[in-house]
């Protein structure tokens, strides 16, 4: 926290004004890219965010941890439904809709 305060103090008014005239290109809208783009915009820079996908977010959001957690949750729920009778619960005709699972991720 102290480091961030020091960085902000170093970026004096003159430096902030000079950023207004700067163009900044950020390649990739992943976790680092979008944060960098937001911060540059907050400092009044003209920001160009370059992303080759329609949706930003990088690997974690689109292919990594978030979709994996979705699949894991679905598998966990299917396991619980199969064991429902052990808990006195009757569940008939449950199935997995792969298309809806893909939409949910």
C-alpha positions as CSV (number, residue, x, y, z in Angstrom):
1,X,0.0,0.0,0.0
2,X,2.8,2.4,0.8
3,X,4.5,1.7,-2.5
4,X,1.3,2.6,-4.4
5,X,1.0,5.9,-2.4
6,X,4.6,6.7,-3.3
7,X,4.0,5.9,-7.0
8,X,1.0,8.2,-7.0
9,X,2.9,11.0,-5.3
10,X,5.7,10.6,-7.9
11,X,3.1,11.0,-10.7
12,X,2.8,14.8,-10.1
13,X,0.3,17.1,-11.8
14,X,2.7,17.8,-14.6
15,X,3.2,14.1,-15.4
16,X,-0.6,13.5,-15.2
17,X,-1.2,16.3,-17.7
18,X,1.4,14.8,-20.1
19,X,-0.5,11.5,-20.0
20,X,-3.5,13.2,-21.6
21,X,-1.5,13.5,-24.8
22,X,-0.3,9.9,-24.7
23,X,-1.6,7.0,-26.7
24,X,-1.2,3.6,-24.9
25,X,-1.7,0.3,-26.6
26,X,-2.4,-2.7,-24.3
27,X,-2.1,-6.1,-25.9
28,X,-4.5,-8.6,-24.4
29,X,-7.5,-8.2,-22.2
30,X,-6.5,-10.8,-19.7
31,X,-6.1,-10.1,-16.0
32,X,-3.1,-7.9,-16.5
33,X,-4.2,-6.2,-19.7
34,X,-7.6,-5.0,-18.6
35,X,-6.2,-3.7,-15.3
36,X,-3.4,-1.8,-17.2
37,X,-6.0,-0.3,-19.6
38,X,-8.3,0.8,-16.8
39,X,-5.4,2.5,-14.9
40,X,-4.1,4.2,-18.0
41,X,-7.7,5.5,-18.7
42,X,-8.0,6.7,-15.2
43,X,-4.8,8.8,-15.8
44,X,-6.5,10.3,-18.9
45,X,-4.4,8.4,-21.5
46,X,-6.0,7.4,-24.8
47,X,-6.1,3.6,-24.5
48,X,-6.3,1.1,-27.3
49,X,-7.0,-2.4,-26.0
50,X,-6.0,-5.1,-28.5
51,X,-7.7,-8.4,-28.1
52,X,-8.0,-11.2,-30.7
53,X,-11.2,-12.7,-29.1
54,X,-14.7,-11.2,-28.9
55,X,-14.6,-11.6,-25.1
56,X,-11.8,-10.4,-22.9
57,X,-10.6,-12.0,-19.7
58,X,-7.8,-14.2,-20.8
59,X,-7.1,-17.9,-20.2
60,X,-8.5,-18.0,-16.6
61,X,-11.9,-16.6,-17.5
62,X,-12.4,-18.3,-20.9
63,X,-10.5,-21.6,-20.9
64,X,-8.9,-22.1,-17.5
65,X,-10.0,-21.9,-13.9
66,X,-13.5,-20.5,-14.3
67,X,-14.8,-23.1,-16.9
68,X,-13.0,-25.9,-14.9
69,X,-14.8,-24.8,-11.7
70,X,-18.1,-24.8,-13.6
71,X,-17.5,-28.4,-14.9
72,X,-16.4,-29.5,-11.4
73,X,-19.6,-28.0,-9.8
74,X,-21.8,-29.9,-12.4
75,X,-20.0,-33.1,-11.7
76,X,-20.4,-32.6,-8.0
77,X,-24.1,-32.0,-8.4
78,X,-24.5,-35.1,-10.6
79,X,-22.7,-37.2,-7.9
80,X,-25.0,-35.8,-5.2
81,X,-28.2,-36.5,-7.3
82,X,-27.0,-40.1,-7.8
83,X,-26.7,-40.4,-4.0
84,X,-29.9,-38.6,-3.1
85,X,-31.7,-41.7,-2.0
86,X,-29.1,-42.2,0.8
87,X,-30.5,-39.0,2.2
88,X,-34.1,-39.9,1.8
89,X,-34.6,-37.9,-1.3
90,X,-36.1,-39.3,-4.5
91,X,-35.0,-37.7,-7.8
92,X,-36.4,-39.1,-11.0
93,X,-35.2,-38.5,-14.6
94,X,-32.2,-36.2,-14.2
95,X,-29.8,-35.8,-17.0
96,X,-26.9,-33.6,-18.1
97,X,-27.5,-31.2,-21.0
98,X,-24.1,-30.7,-22.5
99,X,-25.2,-27.6,-24.5
100,X,-26.5,-25.9,-21.4
101,X,-23.3,-26.8,-19.6
102,X,-21.3,-25.1,-22.3
103,X,-23.5,-22.0,-22.2
104,X,-23.1,-21.8,-18.4
105,X,-19.3,-21.9,-18.4
